[in-house]
Amino acid sequence: MTTGFTTGRALRPTTKVLPEHARGHNRSLVLQTLYRAGQQSRADIARETGLTRVTVSDLVAELIAEGLVVETGQREDARPGKPATLLDLDRTSFQILGIDLSEYAIFRGAVLDLDGQILHRAELPLAGATGKDATALVIRLAESLLAQATLPVLGLGVGSPGIVDLAGVVLSAPNLGWVGEDLQGILATRFALPVVVANDANAAALAEHSFGDADSDMMLVKVGHGVGAGLLLDGVPLFGSRFAAGEIGHVVVGTDGGLECVCGKHGCLETWLSTPRLEKAIAADPQSRDEIVTEAGQRLGIALAPVVGALNLAEVVLSGPTELLDGPLARATIDTLRSRTMAEFHGDLTLRMTTLGEDIVMRGAAVMVLSAQLGVS
């Protein structure tokens, strides 16, 4: 079974919908309420969602029968009458496999619980693998994770660099040598599990939205093997007409040329900012470290200013090596952004490092599975 995100669908369901879509949506409303709020009675859920008590009772009975919801006991209540029975999502019913392909030296994966907490980890060295060899490494990593799972697996989520369509086909990932690689189909066939493959920066943005402190209008810039960005507008992921929203790594920044990029152009943002490029530049001239990362931050600010201006974003979140991104690079980015946008509209823009560290893509992969399979995040 394969699943994909659909454009324009809110990540978190919040209201009732038309009758023809009602049952599945309302089921997600019940699960989302329990996922976020924890123990609730049937009456609590009805009040929170706006659904009738009869509808809630019917849906809860269905979810209990499926093993997704459990009764946890009666509420201690001073009011007269029979105490309400409390319900919760059964957080021990499933585990999730999450894989992060964004780093240039390793592929990283984890077994996660339904709250996005990491239970087991695994990683494999990339060792320069590209094309089918890189795909084989992903399969080996997934096999290792599946062997570590101790509960039924809800699904496998993968965050991949490059442009990924909604069917999980990696249309282009130059650093991994993938063109039209049906990674989602390959993994779904191999493991007979629900699989969701998406761009790594989009996955990271979902993690920041669900488990971090992200605003509903934000851009997350992921720096690793390459440079990409994930966008959320009013809490909804933005993919673009050709699935390339946020592909800022191959935008040429400035008119002064620059190093040749893997894509063939010169001066792409990735040549200034990707982890291997930065590390190589610093290793060649350690005394100029601050100048090197400051210029990288300025180039990032140049790339982001039109996006911030066009979308009126509330915040930009950076994800990647803290020792490279935090400090002079981040300061240069926000200073450049503010010098290139109108203070009246964008002066309160914030730029910060993610709070989720190196686990952000794996946790975002878990969000993708939760959203696709249960409608929660």
C-alpha positions as CSV (number, residue, x, y, z in Angstrom):
1,M,0.0,0.0,0.0
2,T,1.4,3.4,-0.9
3,T,0.2,6.8,0.2
4,G,0.9,10.4,-0.7
5,F,0.2,13.9,0.4
6,T,-2.4,15.8,-1.5
7,T,-2.0,19.5,-2.2
8,G,-4.2,21.8,-0.2
9,R,-5.0,19.4,2.6
10,A,-4.5,20.8,6.1
11,L,-2.1,18.8,8.1
12,R,-4.3,18.9,11.2
13,P,-8.0,18.5,10.7
14,T,-10.0,21.0,12.8
15,T,-13.5,21.3,11.5
16,K,-16.4,19.3,10.0
17,V,-16.6,18.8,6.2
18,L,-19.2,17.9,3.6
19,P,-21.2,14.7,4.0
20,E,-19.4,12.8,1.2
21,H,-16.1,13.3,3.0
22,A,-17.4,13.3,6.6
23,R,-16.7,9.8,8.0
24,G,-13.0,9.7,7.2
25,H,-12.5,13.3,8.2
26,N,-14.4,13.0,11.4
27,R,-12.5,9.9,12.3
28,S,-9.3,11.9,12.0
29,L,-10.8,14.6,14.1
30,V,-11.4,12.1,17.0
31,L,-7.9,10.7,16.6
32,Q,-6.3,14.1,16.4
33,T,-8.1,15.3,19.5
34,L,-6.9,12.3,21.5
35,Y,-3.4,12.5,20.0
36,R,-2.9,16.1,21.1
37,A,-5.0,16.4,24.2
38,G,-4.5,12.9,25.7
39,Q,-7.2,11.4,27.9
40,Q,-10.7,12.6,27.0
41,S,-14.3,11.4,27.5
42,R,-16.7,10.9,24.6
43,A,-18.5,14.1,25.7
44,D,-15.1,16.0,25.8
45,I,-14.4,14.9,22.2
46,A,-17.9,15.9,21.1
47,R,-17.4,19.4,22.6
48,E,-13.9,19.8,21.1
49,T,-14.8,18.7,17.6
50,G,-18.3,19.9,17.2
51,L,-19.5,16.4,16.3
52,T,-22.6,14.9,17.9
53,R,-22.3,12.5,20.8
54,V,-23.9,9.7,18.7
55,T,-21.3,10.2,15.9
56,V,-18.4,10.3,18.5
57,S,-19.7,7.1,20.2
58,D,-20.0,5.3,16.8
59,L,-16.5,6.4,15.7
60,V,-14.9,5.5,19.1
61,A,-16.5,2.0,19.0
62,E,-14.9,1.5,15.6
63,L,-11.5,2.8,16.7
64,I,-11.5,0.6,19.9
65,A,-12.3,-2.4,17.7
66,E,-9.3,-1.6,15.5
67,G,-7.0,-1.3,18.5
68,L,-6.3,2.4,17.9
69,V,-8.2,3.7,20.9
70,V,-8.4,2.3,24.5
71,E,-10.5,3.1,27.5
72,T,-8.2,4.1,30.4
73,G,-10.6,4.2,33.3
74,Q,-13.1,6.5,34.9
75,R,-12.5,10.2,35.6
76,E,-12.4,11.2,39.3
77,D,-15.3,13.6,39.4
78,A,-17.1,15.3,42.3
79,R,-20.2,15.8,40.2
80,P,-23.2,13.5,40.9
81,G,-23.9,10.7,38.4
82,K,-21.8,8.1,36.7
83,P,-18.2,9.2,36.2
84,A,-17.2,9.6,32.6
85,T,-15.0,6.9,31.0
86,L,-11.7,8.3,29.6
87,L,-10.3,7.4,26.3
88,D,-6.8,7.8,24.7
89,L,-5.0,6.8,21.6
90,D,-3.3,3.5,22.2
91,R,0.2,4.8,21.9
92,T,1.6,1.2,22.2
93,S,-0.3,-0.1,19.2
94,F,2.2,0.7,16.5
95,Q,5.7,1.9,15.8
96,I,7.0,3.9,12.8
97,L,10.2,3.6,10.8
98,G,11.8,6.9,9.8
99,I,14.7,7.3,7.4
100,D,16.8,10.5,6.7
101,L,18.8,10.5,3.5
102,S,19.9,14.2,3.7
103,E,23.4,13.9,5.1
104,Y,26.3,13.6,2.7
105,A,28.3,10.9,4.7
106,I,25.6,8.6,6.1
107,F,22.0,7.4,5.8
108,R,20.3,7.6,9.2
109,G,17.2,5.8,10.4
110,A,15.1,5.2,13.6
111,V,12.2,3.2,15.0
112,L,9.9,5.7,16.6
113,D,6.8,5.6,18.8
114,L,3.5,7.3,17.9
115,D,4.6,10.4,19.8
116,G,7.7,10.8,17.6
117,Q,10.1,9.7,20.2
118,I,13.1,7.6,19.0
119,L,13.3,4.1,20.4
120,H,16.1,2.6,18.3
121,R,18.7,4.0,15.8
122,A,20.6,2.7,12.9
123,E,22.9,4.2,10.3
124,L,24.9,3.2,7.2
125,P,27.9,5.0,5.7
126,L,27.0,6.4,2.2
127,A,30.6,5.9,1.0
128,G,29.9,7.8,-2.2
129,A,27.1,5.5,-3.3
130,T,24.8,6.8,-6.0
131,G,22.1,5.5,-8.2
132,K,21.0,1.8,-7.6
133,D,23.8,1.4,-5.0
134,A,22.2,4.3,-3.0
135,T,18.8,2.6,-3.3
136,A,20.2,-0.7,-2.1
137,L,21.6,1.1,1.0
138,V,18.2,2.5,1.8
139,I,16.7,-1.0,1.6
140,R,19.5,-2.4,3.9
141,L,18.8,0.4,6.4
142,A,15.0,-0.3,6.3
143,E,15.7,-4.0,6.9
144,S,17.8,-3.2,9.9
145,L,15.1,-0.9,11.4
146,L,12.3,-3.4,10.7
147,A,14.3,-6.1,12.6
148,Q,14.5,-3.7,15.6
149,A,10.7,-2.9,15.7
150,T,9.0,-4.5,18.7
151,L,5.4,-3.7,17.7
152,P,3.4,-3.8,14.4
153,V,4.8,-1.1,12.0
154,L,2.3,1.6,11.0
155,G,4.5,2.6,8.1
156,L,7.8,3.7,6.7
157,G,8.6,7.4,6.1
158,V,11.6,8.6,4.1
159,G,13.0,12.1,3.8
160,S,15.1,12.3,0.6
161,P,17.1,15.2,-0.9
162,G,15.9,16.5,-4.3
163,I,12.6,16.9,-6.0
164,V,10.0,14.3,-4.9
165,D,6.5,14.1,-6.3
166,L,3.4,13.2,-4.3
167,A,3.7,9.6,-5.3
168,G,7.1,9.3,-3.7
169,V,9.1,9.3,-7.0
170,V,12.4,11.1,-6.6
171,L,12.3,13.1,-9.8
172,S,15.8,14.5,-9.4
173,A,18.4,14.2,-6.6
174,P,21.8,15.0,-8.3
175,N,23.9,14.3,-5.2
176,L,22.5,10.7,-5.1
177,G,22.4,10.2,-8.8
178,W,18.7,9.6,-8.8
179,V,16.4,10.6,-11.8
180,G,12.9,9.3,-11.7
181,E,13.7,6.9,-8.9
182,D,10.4,5.4,-7.7
183,L,11.7,5.0,-4.1
184,Q,8.3,4.8,-2.6
185,G,7.2,2.0,-4.9
186,I,10.4,0.1,-4.5
187,L,10.2,0.2,-0.7
188,A,6.4,-0.6,-0.6
189,T,6.9,-3.6,-2.8
190,R,10.0,-4.8,-0.9
191,F,8.4,-4.5,2.6
192,A,4.7,-4.7,2.0
193,L,4.2,-1.7,4.3
194,P,2.6,1.7,3.8
195,V,5.4,4.0,2.6
196,V,5.6,7.8,2.3
197,V,8.7,9.4,0.6
198,A,9.0,13.1,0.5
199,N,11.6,15.8,0.2
200,D,13.8,16.0,3.3
201,A,13.3,19.7,3.9
202,N,9.5,19.2,3.7
203,A,9.7,16.4,6.2
204,A,11.8,18.6,8.5
205,A,9.2,21.4,8.3
206,L,6.5,18.9,9.3
207,A,8.5,17.8,12.3
208,E,9.0,21.4,13.4
209,H,5.3,22.0,13.0
210,S,4.2,18.9,15.0
211,F,7.0,18.5,17.6
212,G,8.8,21.8,17.6
213,D,7.8,25.4,18.1
214,A,7.1,26.4,14.5
215,D,4.7,29.1,13.4
216,S,2.0,28.1,10.9
217,D,3.6,30.4,8.3
218,M,7.3,29.4,8.2
219,M,10.2,28.3,6.0
220,L,12.6,25.6,7.2
221,V,16.0,25.7,5.5
222,K,17.7,22.3,5.6
223,V,21.5,22.3,5.1
224,G,23.2,19.0,4.6
225,H,24.4,17.2,1.4
226,G,22.6,20.0,-0.4
227,V,20.4,22.9,0.5
228,G,16.6,22.8,0.4
229,A,13.6,24.4,2.1
230,G,10.2,23.3,3.3
231,L,7.3,25.8,3.4
232,L,4.2,25.8,5.5
233,L,1.4,28.4,4.8
234,D,-1.3,28.4,7.4
235,G,-0.1,25.0,8.6
236,V,-0.4,23.5,5.1
237,P,2.7,22.1,3.3
238,L,3.4,23.9,0.0
239,F,4.6,21.6,-2.8
240,G,4.4,23.7,-6.0
241,S,3.0,22.9,-9.4
242,R,6.0,20.6,-10.2
243,F,6.8,19.6,-6.6
244,A,9.8,21.9,-6.4
245,A,8.7,24.5,-3.9
246,G,11.6,25.3,-1.6
247,E,14.3,24.0,-4.0
248,I,16.5,27.0,-3.3
249,G,19.8,25.1,-3.4
250,H,20.2,25.6,-7.2
251,V,19.2,29.3,-7.3
252,V,22.2,31.3,-8.3
253,V,22.9,34.0,-5.7
254,G,24.6,37.1,-7.0
255,T,26.1,38.0,-10.3
256,D,29.7,37.4,-9.5
257,G,30.0,33.8,-10.6
258,G,31.2,31.3,-8.1
259,L,32.1,27.6,-7.9
260,E,30.7,25.1,-10.3
261,C,27.7,23.2,-8.9
262,V,26.8,19.6,-9.5
263,C,23.9,20.9,-11.6
264,G,26.3,22.5,-14.0
265,K,25.7,26.2,-13.1
266,H,28.1,28.4,-11.2
267,G,27.3,30.2,-8.0
268,C,24.3,28.2,-6.8
269,L,23.4,28.7,-3.2
270,E,24.5,25.1,-2.6
271,T,28.1,25.9,-3.6
272,W,28.2,28.5,-0.8
273,L,26.2,26.7,1.9
274,S,26.1,22.9,1.7
275,T,27.9,21.1,4.5
276,P,30.7,19.6,2.4
277,R,31.4,22.9,0.6
278,L,31.6,24.8,3.8
279,E,33.7,22.3,5.5
280,K,36.1,22.1,2.5
281,A,36.4,25.9,2.4
282,I,37.1,26.2,6.2
283,A,39.6,23.3,6.1
284,A,41.5,25.1,3.3
285,D,41.7,28.4,5.3
286,P,40.9,27.9,9.0
287,Q,41.8,31.5,9.9
288,S,39.0,32.8,7.7
289,R,36.3,30.7,9.2
290,D,34.1,33.6,10.3
291,E,34.4,35.3,7.0
292,I,33.5,32.1,5.1
293,V,30.4,31.4,7.1
294,T,29.4,35.1,7.2
295,E,29.4,35.2,3.4
296,A,27.4,31.9,3.2
297,G,24.8,33.6,5.5
298,Q,24.7,36.6,3.3
299,R,24.1,34.5,0.2
300,L,21.3,32.6,2.0
301,G,19.8,36.0,2.9
302,I,19.9,37.1,-0.7
303,A,18.1,33.9,-1.7
304,L,15.5,34.1,1.0
305,A,14.6,37.8,0.8
306,P,12.2,37.5,-2.2
307,V,10.5,34.5,-0.7
308,V,10.0,36.2,2.7
309,G,8.8,39.4,0.9
310,A,6.4,37.5,-1.4
311,L,4.9,35.2,1.3
312,N,5.2,37.5,4.4
313,L,6.5,34.6,6.5
314,A,6.6,34.8,10.3
315,E,9.8,32.9,10.8
316,V,12.7,31.0,9.1
317,V,14.1,27.9,10.9
318,L,17.6,26.6,10.1
319,S,18.3,22.9,10.3
320,G,21.8,21.4,9.9
321,P,25.2,21.4,11.7
322,T,24.9,23.8,14.6
323,E,28.6,24.5,14.6
324,L,28.3,25.9,11.1
325,L,24.9,27.5,11.0
326,D,24.5,29.1,14.4
327,G,26.4,32.3,15.2
328,P,27.9,34.4,12.4
329,L,26.1,32.6,9.6
330,A,22.7,33.0,11.2
331,R,23.4,36.7,12.1
332,A,24.5,37.4,8.5
333,T,21.3,35.8,7.2
334,I,18.9,37.8,9.3
335,D,20.8,41.1,8.7
336,T,20.7,40.5,5.0
337,L,17.0,39.6,5.1
338,R,16.2,42.8,7.0
339,S,18.3,45.0,4.7
340,R,16.5,43.6,1.7
341,T,12.8,43.6,2.9
342,M,10.5,46.3,4.2
343,A,10.7,46.7,8.0
344,E,7.0,47.7,8.1
345,F,6.0,44.2,7.0
346,H,8.9,41.9,7.8
347,G,10.7,43.6,10.7
348,D,9.4,41.1,13.2
349,L,10.6,38.1,11.2
350,T,12.5,35.7,13.4
351,L,15.3,33.3,12.4
352,R,16.4,30.5,14.7
353,M,17.9,27.1,14.8
354,T,15.6,24.1,15.0
355,T,15.0,22.7,18.5
356,L,14.9,19.1,17.1
357,G,18.6,18.7,16.2
358,E,19.8,16.0,13.9
359,D,16.7,13.9,14.4
360,I,14.4,16.4,12.6
361,V,14.0,14.5,9.3
362,M,13.4,11.1,10.9
363,R,10.8,12.7,13.2
364,G,9.3,14.4,10.1
365,A,9.1,11.1,8.4
366,A,7.1,9.8,11.4
367,V,4.7,12.8,11.0
368,M,4.2,11.8,7.3
369,V,3.2,8.3,8.2
370,L,0.9,9.5,11.0
371,S,-0.8,12.0,8.7
372,A,-1.1,9.5,5.9
373,Q,-2.3,6.5,7.9
374,L,-4.3,8.1,10.8
375,G,-4.9,11.7,9.8
376,V,-3.1,13.1,12.8
377,S,0.1,15.1,13.4
